[in-house]
Amino acid sequence: MLASQRHERLLAEIRRSGAVRIADAAATLDVSDMTVRRDLADLAERGLVEKVHGGAVLPHATVHEPGYSAKSTQSTAEKEAIADAAIALVSPGTAIALSAGTTTATLALRIAADPQLRPLTVVTNSLPVAEILHGAGDRALETILTGVPGRRPTPWSVPSPNGRCPPCASTWPSSARTG
């Protein structure tokens, strides 16, 4: 198959599905991964695709990611089911880690409301999770708020060990203990 034919097939697939993965394209076109990489590089140079890790997408393709407030009202039954399954794994006298997210915030609400899980230590990088747990007002529920070195994975998690929180312009210690 000629390069121009591969390019047309790659473009058709990207237009149809919004993206193409190198491994999938190589198998479909019966060529090596390196051939697909070169083809995608050629298409990217012409501005027809945007290379991404593992493949390509249409140029300037945007994926709408709803904000925290919107996510907190989506898939609530699923979040409750996950929280139900997770709370069964929590034992008094242990320490657990909760990352940032609306599903973990749902679990934090369950933990905060259940005094039978005390004493408990929760380590989190999530400001909402820390606020939920601190709001329980129970000294037997220790919350350790950590930072993520050099990056801020979500808008609602602590950005770095220095505790600077750009969205709210407040300062938190890198390991704030509450409870």
Secondary structure, DSSP 4 states (H G I P E B T S, - for coil): --HHHHHHHHHHHHHHHSEEEHHHHHHHHTS-HHHHHHHHHHHHHTTS-EEETTEEE-TT-------HHHHHTSSHHHHHHHHHHHHTT--TTEEEEE-SSHHHHHHHHHHHH-GGG-SEEEEESBHHHHHHHHHT--TTEEEEE---TT--SSTTB--STT-EETTTTEE--TTEEE-
